[in-house]
Amino acid sequence: MTAWISMISDAEADDDLLDALRLARTPHGTVDNVMRVHSHRPNTMRGHVALYRAALHDDTNTLPEWLQETMASYVSVLNDCAYSYANHWANAKHLIGDDARADAIEQAIKNGTPEEVFQGRELALMQYAHKLTVSPGAMVRDDVTRLQDAGLSDGEILEANQVIGYFNYVNRLLNGLGVTTDGDTVGYYANE
């Protein structure tokens, strides 16, 4: 567990924090540092868990999971957030299921050239993610119209917006508190 602020261990936690930690446990049975960094304020941990699961792991989302994880990774590259990138690129690569394709996508998002590997809906989403991340005050209606014209439904646009917004939030939380992956199990599918 490493961050620039202290993180309370399970052994030192009071009942309120233990309750929040139970909610934040991963399928691996651990609490990742991204959640444990909230240990001084269990209420924000609960809110973070709910937002994360709603934005990225809700059964009603219709965008492919690999694409959600790839958007998350692209936002994390744009924000220079090593923590989120490590976790969510591991997830994206697993879900893509084709190492050569995943390597090409990774290189393109690291280079800021998603047009080299994406087209249509996927490229439109990556362009939207880029602008919303680096120039949020410059967003205009046409940015959403381009997504609609690419064939995305309003529900899918909202899903993408929430994934992008969530990762802009969490990247700032992680970078602003110096949270590292030390002690974490990196990637949701790490043991598969």
trRosetta pair geometry for C-beta under 8 A, 3 or more apart (Angstrom, degrees):
i j d omega theta_ij theta_ji phi_ij phi_ji
1 7 4.9 -122 170 66 130 135
1 9 7.5 -157 8 -85 159 82
1 33 5.8 159 -135 -101 67 100
1 36 6.1 -79 -132 109 119 151
1 182 7.0 -117 -24 95 6 93
1 183 5.1 -49 -44 50 49 159
2 33 7.0 -20 50 -125 50 150
2 178 7.5 -74 141 130 85 94
2 179 7.3 142 97 -148 61 42
2 180 4.6 -2 78 40 111 113
2 182 4.5 36 11 49 116 132
2 183 7.3 141 -5 6 79 114
3 6 7.8 -170 71 -76 99 5
3 7 5.9 91 27 -38 121 113
3 33 6.4 166 -48 -176 108 115
3 37 5.1 121 -77 -110 167 108
3 177 5.0 1 -172 142 115 100
3 178 5.4 131 -161 84 54 79
3 179 4.5 -7 -101 -92 103 66
3 180 7.2 -163 -75 11 55 70
4 177 5.5 -153 42 -177 96 52
4 178 3.6 87 -29 34 102 130
5 37 6.9 93 64 -158 106 87
5 40 7.3 -73 147 -6 130 137
5 177 5.7 -53 11 -156 105 107
6 40 7.6 91 79 -55 85 117
7 33 7.0 -88 -82 -138 168 78
7 36 4.6 55 -170 140 132 104
7 37 5.8 -65 -94 -96 114 43
7 39 5.1 104 -159 16 66 135
8 12 5.1 -123 -166 89 87 112
8 13 5.5 116 135 -82 117 76
8 17 6.1 -32 94 -175 140 160
8 36 7.7 -154 53 -172 58 89
8 39 3.9 -164 33 149 94 136
8 40 6.8 135 -18 -65 115 59
9 12 4.9 82 55 16 81 99
9 13 7.0 -123 98 -29 42 89
10 13 5.5 -45 -148 7 33 123
10 18 7.0 78 -151 -110 75 84
10 21 6.2 163 -103 156 86 165
10 31 7.8 145 -62 12 102 130
13 17 3.9 -130 -158 95 103 120
13 18 4.8 137 119 -59 125 75
13 21 6.2 -42 -131 -13 171 142
13 39 7.2 -99 -101 -159 102 111
14 17 5.3 90 51 17 67 102
14 18 7.0 -124 102 -8 32 94
15 18 5.5 -54 -142 36 32 114
15 19 6.4 38 156 -23 64 102
16 19 5.8 -53 -156 30 29 113
16 20 6.8 24 150 -12 63 105
16 42 5.1 -177 140 35 94 159
17 20 5.6 -55 -150 39 38 110
17 21 6.1 40 152 -22 69 106
17 39 6.0 49 -148 -160 126 78
17 42 4.9 -143 -99 -73 57 125
18 21 5.5 -53 -143 38 32 114
18 22 6.5 40 154 -26 64 99
19 22 5.8 -49 -153 27 30 113
19 23 6.9 29 149 -16 60 104
19 42 7.1 68 69 -178 88 144
20 23 5.6 -55 -156 35 37 113
20 24 6.3 25 151 -13 69 113
20 38 7.5 -113 152 107 140 116
20 42 3.7 -164 -21 -158 152 100
20 43 7.8 -96 -92 -53 139 24
20 45 4.4 82 172 87 129 130
20 46 5.3 -95 -123 -55 98 86
20 49 7.8 180 -167 -9 78 137
21 24 5.6 -63 -142 44 34 107
21 25 6.8 59 155 -52 64 84
21 31 5.3 -60 -153 -73 87 152
21 35 7.9 131 -121 130 57 118
21 36 7.7 40 -114 -101 97 78
21 39 7.7 28 -73 -111 104 93
21 45 7.6 -15 -68 150 50 155
22 25 6.1 -28 -159 -11 32 115
23 45 7.5 128 74 129 115 100
23 46 6.1 37 83 -113 159 75
23 49 5.3 128 134 101 106 173
24 31 5.0 55 108 -132 111 102
24 32 7.7 -123 161 35 104 73
24 35 4.0 160 -166 166 137 153
24 36 7.6 163 123 -60 150 58
24 45 5.8 -58 -57 173 138 110
24 48 7.9 26 -106 84 114 104
24 49 5.1 -120 -93 -82 74 128
25 29 6.1 -14 -174 -148 117 31
25 30 6.8 142 -148 71 73 18
25 31 5.8 -62 -94 -73 54 76
26 29 6.9 -46 71 18 73 21
26 30 5.4 -9 36 61 111 72
26 31 7.1 168 -9 -96 86 28
26 32 6.0 72 -44 -29 127 98
26 185 6.8 -157 90 55 155 117
26 188 7.4 -146 -161 -121 114 68
27 188 7.0 68 26 -164 121 78
28 185 4.6 96 -40 37 179 158
28 190 7.0 2 -75 55 135 120
28 191 6.7 141 -102 -14 98 129
30 184 7.1 159 121 -138 141 54
30 185 5.9 135 36 2 142 108
31 35 5.4 -105 -176 82 91 118
31 36 5.0 110 124 -63 111 99
32 35 5.5 86 66 15 76 96
32 36 6.9 -152 101 -4 33 95
32 87 7.8 45 -149 -101 153 147
32 184 4.8 46 -134 -127 83 116
32 185 7.6 -96 -88 44 93 69
33 36 5.2 -58 -127 46 37 109
33 37 5.9 53 167 -38 70 96
33 83 7.6 -102 80 -145 116 133
33 179 5.0 164 135 -169 115 106
33 180 6.7 3 88 70 170 43
33 181 6.8 -157 26 -112 129 30
33 182 7.3 61 -49 56 150 64
33 183 6.8 103 -52 69 110 104
33 184 5.6 -88 0 -57 96 116
34 37 6.6 -41 -153 13 19 113
34 48 7.8 -162 142 158 87 139
34 83 6.7 149 -74 153 104 132
34 84 7.8 89 -99 -79 139 77
34 87 8.0 -54 -24 -15 142 162
34 170 6.6 21 -161 -165 123 116
34 173 7.5 84 -155 103 80 122
34 174 6.3 -32 -113 -84 89 109
34 179 6.3 115 -89 143 53 153
34 184 8.0 49 -6 -102 86 146
35 38 6.1 -53 -176 24 47 112
35 45 5.6 78 -173 -147 83 97
35 48 6.4 178 -116 99 75 130
35 49 6.5 48 -122 -71 124 92
36 39 5.4 1 -175 -42 61 112
37 173 7.2 143 92 158 141 104
37 174 7.8 163 9 -104 164 58
37 177 5.5 113 -169 113 139 153
37 179 5.1 -64 -63 -91 145 129
38 41 5.6 -81 -173 69 77 79
38 42 7.0 107 134 -106 100 27
38 44 4.8 -145 -145 90 119 95
38 45 3.6 164 101 -69 137 84
38 48 6.1 -158 -50 11 154 142
39 42 7.2 14 -149 -74 37 70
39 45 7.0 53 -77 -59 39 139
41 44 4.5 36 112 14 115 109
41 45 7.0 158 97 -16 64 84
42 45 5.1 -52 -150 34 44 118
42 46 6.4 47 153 -22 72 99
43 46 5.8 -49 -151 32 34 112
43 47 6.6 32 151 -15 63 106
44 47 5.4 -51 -146 40 39 114
44 48 6.0 44 153 -25 68 105
45 48 5.7 -54 -146 36 29 112
45 49 6.4 31 155 -20 64 104
46 49 5.9 -53 -149 34 29 111
46 50 6.5 26 155 -16 63 107
47 50 5.8 -58 -149 38 31 110
47 51 6.2 27 156 -16 67 109
48 51 5.8 -57 -145 39 29 109
48 52 6.1 31 158 -20 65 109
48 170 7.8 107 -152 -97 108 100
48 173 8.0 101 -116 -128 132 175
49 52 5.9 -57 -146 37 26 112
49 53 6.3 18 161 -12 63 111
50 53 6.2 -61 -146 41 26 105
50 54 6.1 21 159 -16 64 113
51 54 5.9 -61 -144 40 27 108
51 55 6.0 17 163 -13 66 113
51 166 6.1 169 149 -118 104 109
51 169 7.7 -41 137 82 149 155
52 55 6.2 -65 -143 40 22 103
52 56 6.0 -34 179 29 62 113
52 57 7.2 19 136 15 74 107
52 166 6.6 133 -102 -169 52 136
52 170 7.6 69 -91 -70 102 141
53 56 7.1 -79 -125 56 18 76
53 57 4.9 -58 -145 63 60 105
53 58 6.6 100 148 -64 67 76
54 57 8.0 -5 -18 55 12 65
54 58 5.4 30 -147 -56 40 127
54 162 7.4 -86 118 169 89 143
55 58 7.5 112 24 -9 9 110
55 159 7.9 136 -160 -158 58 60
55 162 4.3 -152 -126 142 92 104
55 163 5.4 151 167 -84 102 51
55 165 7.6 -134 -125 68 140 88
55 166 4.2 129 125 -38 174 151
56 61 7.9 -14 -160 -37 18 165
56 68 5.9 149 -139 155 75 131
56 69 7.8 85 -158 -77 114 66
56 72 6.9 36 -111 -69 129 140
56 163 6.0 99 -85 -113 81 91
56 166 6.8 -127 -36 85 103 159
58 61 5.0 109 72 -23 86 97
61 65 8.0 100 99 -81 127 69
61 68 6.9 29 157 -70 149 147
61 159 5.2 118 -137 -133 95 134
62 153 7.7 18 69 44 143 127
62 155 6.7 58 22 113 123 118
62 156 5.9 -75 74 -85 106 92
62 159 7.0 -155 41 -27 70 161
63 67 5.3 -108 165 83 101 121
63 68 5.5 121 103 -58 115 93
63 125 8.0 119 -138 -114 138 157
63 156 5.5 118 -61 -145 96 92
63 159 5.1 -178 -1 111 119 141
63 160 6.5 113 -61 -63 160 83
63 163 7.9 -88 68 -17 149 145
64 67 4.5 85 68 6 90 106
64 68 7.1 -157 95 -7 46 84
64 95 7.8 153 154 155 97 127
65 68 5.5 -51 -147 35 37 113
65 69 6.2 32 156 -14 69 106
65 91 8.0 -96 155 157 102 108
65 95 5.3 -128 102 -143 101 153
66 69 5.8 -58 -148 42 30 109
66 70 6.2 33 151 -22 65 108
66 92 5.7 95 -159 -149 67 66
66 95 3.7 -165 -85 117 86 115
66 96 5.0 125 -152 -69 135 60
66 97 7.9 -84 -88 -1 142 86
67 70 5.4 -50 -142 36 33 113
67 71 6.4 37 155 -19 64 100
67 122 6.4 -117 -127 -118 120 96
67 125 7.0 47 175 89 115 162
68 71 5.9 -53 -151 35 30 110
68 72 6.4 33 149 -20 63 106
68 159 7.4 -73 -99 155 111 109
68 160 8.0 -138 -108 -102 72 60
68 163 5.3 -145 -153 -108 85 153
69 72 5.4 -49 -148 35 34 117
69 73 6.4 38 151 -21 64 103
69 88 5.1 -169 -160 -175 80 86
69 89 7.6 148 157 -95 99 23
69 91 4.4 -133 -139 104 143 107
69 92 3.7 -171 116 -73 111 80
69 95 6.0 124 31 28 144 140
70 73 5.5 -50 -147 35 34 113
70 74 6.3 36 152 -21 65 103
70 92 4.6 117 -69 -137 66 137
70 96 7.8 81 -65 -64 117 113
70 105 6.3 -60 -133 167 127 136
70 109 7.1 -160 -174 -60 86 150
71 74 5.6 -53 -147 35 32 112
71 75 6.4 33 155 -17 65 103
71 125 6.2 -73 -90 149 122 114
71 126 7.1 -141 -105 -93 77 61
71 129 5.1 -160 -153 -87 92 149
71 160 6.4 -140 -132 -144 169 84
71 163 5.2 71 97 117 129 133
71 164 6.2 -75 162 -71 118 81
71 167 7.7 -178 126 6 80 148
72 75 6.0 -54 -150 37 29 109
72 76 6.3 27 151 -18 63 111
72 84 6.7 -123 164 168 95 111
72 88 4.2 -105 110 -177 121 156
72 91 8.0 7 67 65 137 127
72 92 7.5 -169 56 -53 98 117
72 163 5.9 -92 -66 177 85 105
72 166 7.9 -32 -112 85 99 104
72 167 5.0 172 -140 -76 69 142
73 76 5.5 -59 -148 39 31 113
73 77 6.4 36 152 -22 66 101
73 84 7.7 -171 -105 132 44 87
73 85 5.8 82 -146 -133 73 66
73 88 4.9 -158 -67 107 77 104
73 89 4.4 97 -121 -76 132 78
73 92 5.4 -65 -20 -8 139 149
73 106 7.8 -65 150 -113 146 73
73 109 6.1 65 115 126 103 162
74 77 5.6 -48 -149 31 33 112
74 78 6.5 33 152 -18 64 105
74 109 4.5 -110 -99 -147 83 123
74 114 7.0 10 -120 -73 141 129
74 126 6.0 -129 -144 -137 173 88
74 129 5.4 73 97 118 126 145
74 130 7.3 -68 154 -66 120 76
75 78 5.6 -56 -150 38 33 113
75 79 6.2 15 155 -4 67 112
75 84 7.8 -46 91 121 91 143
75 129 5.7 -105 -65 -178 89 111
75 133 5.2 -173 -133 -89 81 139
75 163 7.9 -180 -7 134 144 81
75 164 5.6 168 -78 -138 140 65
75 167 4.0 104 94 103 142 135
75 168 6.2 -93 -176 -57 127 70
75 171 6.8 -142 135 -32 95 140
76 79 5.9 -62 -140 49 30 101
76 81 4.4 -93 -154 65 81 102
76 83 8.0 -126 -152 71 126 57
76 84 3.9 -148 -110 95 132 110
76 85 4.1 -176 124 -64 129 76
76 88 6.3 145 -7 48 148 128
76 89 7.8 -121 68 -36 136 96
76 167 6.0 -90 -54 -176 80 123
76 171 5.8 -175 -115 -92 65 119
77 80 7.4 25 -176 -75 32 39
77 85 6.0 96 -65 -104 64 126
77 109 5.4 150 10 145 159 96
77 110 5.8 -134 -139 -102 141 50
77 112 7.8 -163 126 -70 125 72
78 112 7.8 99 -92 -101 83 97
78 129 7.7 178 -6 139 148 92
78 130 6.5 176 -91 -124 146 63
78 133 4.6 71 107 126 150 147
78 134 6.0 -108 -176 -54 126 99
79 84 7.8 26 71 48 122 134
79 133 6.6 -110 -50 -170 93 120
79 167 7.5 -174 11 143 142 91
79 168 6.8 168 -67 -121 143 58
79 171 3.9 50 113 157 155 155
79 172 7.3 -92 -164 -54 138 66
79 175 7.0 -136 153 -24 104 145
80 175 7.2 77 92 -103 83 140
81 84 4.5 23 118 29 122 107
81 85 6.0 150 91 -19 68 92
81 167 7.9 -172 52 178 150 90
81 170 7.8 107 179 110 162 77
81 171 3.7 -118 -49 -138 153 95
81 174 5.6 86 -154 76 113 128
81 175 5.5 -98 -104 -48 87 108
82 85 5.6 -63 -142 42 28 113
82 86 6.0 33 162 -26 67 106
82 180 8.0 -7 91 -127 116 70
82 181 7.9 -108 124 -12 93 110
83 86 6.2 -58 -153 29 23 109
83 87 6.8 8 158 -5 59 110
83 174 4.5 -133 50 -175 143 147
83 175 8.0 -154 17 -58 114 62
83 179 5.7 24 -80 101 163 93
83 180 6.5 -149 -86 -133 106 28
83 181 5.7 167 -128 -50 76 87
84 87 6.0 -64 -150 44 33 105
84 88 5.6 1 169 4 73 119
84 167 6.1 129 178 -148 155 96
84 170 6.0 117 -83 110 132 112
84 171 5.6 -73 8 -87 146 79
84 174 6.4 -179 -31 19 95 159
85 88 6.6 -70 -130 50 21 91
85 89 5.4 15 176 -14 65 117
86 89 6.7 -54 -130 38 13 102
86 90 6.5 16 160 -20 53 111
86 181 5.6 -71 85 -47 152 153
86 186 5.3 -63 144 -150 108 127
86 187 7.8 -104 142 -47 70 83
87 90 6.0 -67 -161 33 24 111
87 91 6.7 18 150 -15 64 108
87 181 7.2 178 -52 -104 94 124
87 184 7.7 -51 -82 136 113 143
87 186 5.6 -128 -91 -158 65 71
87 187 5.7 -178 -149 -72 54 46
87 188 7.5 74 -178 -27 92 73
88 91 5.2 -45 -147 35 42 115
88 92 6.2 46 152 -22 68 101
88 167 7.8 -33 -17 -111 169 127
89 92 5.4 -48 -142 37 38 113
89 93 6.1 40 157 -22 68 104
89 106 6.5 75 -158 -113 124 107
90 93 6.0 -53 -146 35 26 111
90 94 6.5 28 154 -19 60 108
90 186 5.7 122 -14 141 162 92
90 187 3.1 -90 114 -85 135 126
90 188 7.8 159 100 22 103 61
90 189 7.2 -165 138 51 93 88
90 190 7.0 14 152 -79 141 80
91 94 5.8 -59 -152 36 30 112
91 95 6.2 19 157 -12 66 111
91 187 5.5 180 -54 -145 68 83
91 188 5.1 44 -99 25 113 104
91 189 6.2 126 -116 6 64 103
92 95 5.9 -64 -147 43 29 105
92 96 6.1 34 156 -26 68 106
92 102 7.1 149 122 -137 86 103
92 105 7.5 -124 145 110 126 139
93 96 5.8 -49 -143 30 29 113
93 99 7.6 36 -170 -114 101 59
93 102 4.4 85 -130 -166 77 146
93 106 7.3 10 -81 -58 107 123
94 97 7.2 22 162 -68 36 63
94 187 6.9 122 -19 -177 134 129
94 188 8.0 -137 50 67 151 84
94 189 4.3 154 171 65 171 151
94 192 7.1 90 -155 62 135 130
95 189 7.8 168 -48 -19 75 151
96 101 5.7 -153 167 97 123 110
96 102 4.4 150 78 -78 148 98
96 105 6.9 -155 -104 22 157 148
98 101 3.9 42 95 22 116 115
98 102 6.2 160 81 -17 59 87
99 102 5.6 -58 -140 41 29 112
99 103 6.1 32 159 -23 66 106
100 103 5.8 -52 -146 34 28 111
100 104 6.6 28 154 -17 62 105
101 104 5.8 -57 -152 36 32 111
101 105 6.4 30 152 -17 66 107
101 117 7.9 126 -165 -161 71 121
102 105 5.7 -55 -147 38 32 111
102 106 6.1 35 154 -22 66 106
103 106 5.7 -51 -144 35 30 113
103 107 6.4 30 156 -18 63 105
104 107 5.9 -54 -149 36 29 110
104 108 6.4 28 153 -18 63 109
104 116 7.6 -136 174 121 95 104
104 117 5.1 149 133 -103 102 128
105 108 5.7 -60 -149 39 31 111
105 109 6.3 20 159 -13 68 106
105 117 5.1 -170 -94 132 61 161
105 118 7.9 68 -120 -48 92 94
106 109 6.2 -59 -144 39 28 101
106 110 6.2 25 158 -16 64 111
107 110 5.8 -60 -146 41 28 110
107 111 6.1 17 158 -10 65 114
108 111 5.9 -63 -142 45 27 104
108 113 5.1 -101 -153 83 75 76
108 114 5.3 103 145 -104 115 38
108 115 7.9 -163 -164 44 123 38
108 116 4.6 -157 -113 62 118 110
108 117 4.4 -136 -13 2 162 119
108 118 7.6 163 129 -5 154 89
109 112 7.5 40 -170 -75 33 31
109 114 6.1 38 -87 -82 67 90
109 126 7.6 -122 -102 -142 93 125
111 116 7.7 15 74 13 131 144
112 130 7.6 98 -151 -120 87 129
113 116 4.7 42 131 -11 107 116
114 117 6.4 -77 -164 50 52 88
114 118 5.0 -11 161 26 92 122
114 122 8.0 -142 167 136 117 88
114 123 6.1 159 123 -128 106 70
114 126 3.8 -124 133 144 171 157
114 127 7.3 -143 65 -53 131 65
114 130 7.7 -147 6 -42 130 126
115 118 6.6 -75 -107 61 27 78
115 119 7.7 65 -150 -85 62 63
115 123 5.9 62 -103 -139 63 124
118 122 4.1 -126 -154 111 115 108
118 123 4.0 162 118 -70 103 75
118 126 5.7 124 56 2 160 140
119 122 6.8 44 55 56 33 98
119 123 5.1 -3 -125 -17 17 130
120 123 6.1 106 47 23 32 99
120 124 6.9 -57 143 -6 35 103
120 150 5.9 135 178 -164 58 99
120 151 7.2 -9 180 26 103 124
121 124 5.7 -59 -148 36 28 113
121 125 6.4 28 155 -20 65 105
121 147 8.0 63 -142 -154 70 67
121 150 4.8 145 -95 145 54 111
121 151 5.4 -71 -75 64 111 103
121 152 5.7 131 -140 -59 104 92
122 125 5.8 -53 -152 33 31 111
122 126 6.6 28 152 -17 64 105
123 126 5.6 -54 -148 37 35 110
123 127 6.3 35 154 -18 67 105
123 150 7.8 -151 66 -135 78 145
124 127 5.8 -55 -148 37 30 110
124 128 6.3 33 152 -19 64 107
124 146 5.7 -169 -147 137 112 95
124 147 5.3 152 147 -104 124 58
124 149 8.0 -175 -118 72 152 80
124 150 3.8 -121 -14 -35 161 168
124 152 7.0 -146 95 -16 134 125
125 128 5.6 -54 -147 37 32 113
125 129 6.2 36 152 -22 66 104
125 147 7.0 77 -80 -120 62 105
125 152 7.3 122 -69 -74 97 148
125 160 5.3 -124 -140 -132 106 146
126 129 5.5 -49 -145 34 33 115
126 130 6.4 37 153 -22 63 103
127 130 5.7 -49 -149 32 32 114
127 131 6.5 24 157 -12 65 105
127 146 7.5 -64 90 122 130 144
128 131 6.1 -59 -147 40 29 104
128 132 6.0 23 160 -14 66 113
128 143 6.0 121 -119 175 87 99
128 144 8.0 79 -124 -87 128 46
128 146 7.4 -178 -69 82 101 114
128 147 5.9 22 -61 -68 147 118
128 160 6.6 54 95 137 137 135
128 164 7.3 -111 121 -54 91 162
129 132 6.1 -60 -140 42 25 106
129 133 6.1 21 161 -17 62 115
129 160 7.3 -103 -67 177 92 104
129 164 4.9 -152 -122 -106 78 123
130 133 6.0 -68 -150 39 23 107
130 134 6.1 -16 172 12 65 114
131 134 6.7 -71 -131 52 24 85
131 135 5.4 -49 -163 56 66 101
131 136 8.0 127 141 -83 63 38
131 138 6.7 -104 -172 84 101 106
131 139 6.5 126 134 -89 111 78
131 143 6.2 -134 90 -127 149 134
132 135 7.8 -53 -80 65 10 59
132 136 5.7 44 -165 -101 51 77
132 139 6.2 39 -99 -80 72 127
132 143 7.7 135 -59 164 89 148
132 161 7.3 -161 -127 -129 166 70
132 164 5.2 57 90 145 139 143
132 165 7.5 -71 155 -67 131 69
132 168 7.6 -112 130 -44 92 143
133 136 7.3 33 -96 -56 4 90
133 164 6.6 -115 -57 -171 91 104
133 168 5.8 -164 -119 -87 77 112
135 138 4.0 -17 153 28 114 122
135 139 7.4 154 112 -44 81 66
136 139 6.1 -22 -167 -17 45 113
136 168 7.9 84 -66 -151 134 166
139 143 5.3 -74 -153 23 78 155
140 143 5.7 122 60 -10 58 96
141 144 6.0 -60 -166 39 47 105
141 145 6.1 49 141 -24 76 108
142 145 5.0 -51 -138 39 41 118
142 146 6.2 51 158 -28 68 96
143 146 6.1 -46 -155 25 27 113
143 147 7.4 26 145 -14 56 102
144 147 5.5 -52 -158 33 42 113
144 148 6.5 41 146 -17 70 103
144 157 6.1 69 -147 -167 91 147
145 148 5.5 -53 -149 38 37 112
145 149 6.1 37 152 -20 69 106
146 149 5.6 -52 -142 39 30 112
146 150 6.4 32 153 -21 62 106
147 150 5.6 -56 -150 36 31 112
147 152 4.5 -45 166 49 89 133
147 156 8.0 -161 165 100 116 98
147 157 5.0 112 122 -104 145 110
147 160 7.5 -156 -139 53 146 150
148 151 7.9 104 176 -26 31 9
148 152 6.3 -88 -89 64 33 78
148 154 7.4 11 -96 -70 104 69
148 157 7.1 -24 -63 -56 74 141
152 156 4.5 -127 -168 90 92 124
152 157 5.3 113 128 -59 123 83
152 160 7.4 -22 -164 -6 151 138
153 156 4.7 97 53 7 77 100
153 157 7.0 -137 97 -5 42 86
154 157 5.4 -50 -147 35 35 115
154 158 6.4 39 153 -20 65 102
155 158 5.7 -52 -150 35 32 112
155 159 6.5 38 149 -21 64 102
156 159 5.4 -46 -148 32 36 116
156 160 6.4 36 154 -17 66 102
157 160 5.8 -53 -150 38 32 110
157 161 6.2 36 151 -22 64 108
158 161 5.5 -53 -145 37 32 116
158 162 6.3 30 157 -19 65 106
159 162 5.9 -61 -152 36 27 108
159 163 6.5 26 154 -17 65 105
160 163 5.8 -54 -148 36 33 109
160 164 6.1 28 156 -14 67 109
161 164 5.9 -59 -146 42 27 109
161 165 5.9 25 157 -17 65 112
162 165 5.7 -52 -136 42 29 110
162 166 6.0 35 160 -23 64 106
163 166 5.9 -54 -146 35 25 112
163 167 6.5 16 159 -12 62 108
164 167 6.2 -62 -149 39 27 103
164 168 6.5 28 154 -19 63 106
165 168 5.7 -55 -149 35 32 111
165 169 6.5 33 152 -18 64 105
166 169 5.6 -58 -156 36 33 113
166 170 6.1 17 157 -9 70 109
167 170 5.7 -52 -131 45 37 102
167 171 5.8 44 163 -26 68 105
168 171 6.0 -47 -138 33 25 112
168 172 6.7 22 159 -14 57 108
169 172 6.2 -72 -162 37 26 105
169 173 6.4 24 150 -19 67 108
170 173 5.2 -48 -145 35 40 116
170 174 6.1 36 158 -16 70 106
171 174 6.0 -58 -147 41 28 107
171 175 5.9 17 161 -9 67 113
172 175 6.0 -54 -131 46 28 103
172 176 5.4 27 167 -20 64 119
173 176 6.1 -64 -139 41 17 108
173 177 6.4 -13 169 8 58 115
173 179 7.5 5 126 7 78 136
174 177 6.7 -78 -144 49 20 89
174 179 4.5 -90 -144 53 72 114
175 178 7.6 29 -171 -71 29 37
181 184 4.5 -89 -164 43 70 122
181 186 5.5 30 -171 -83 141 106
185 190 5.0 -156 167 49 99 160
185 191 7.5 -17 -174 -36 138 98
186 190 6.1 119 75 -89 51 130
187 190 4.5 130 77 -62 94 85
189 192 4.6 -43 -175 17 87 125
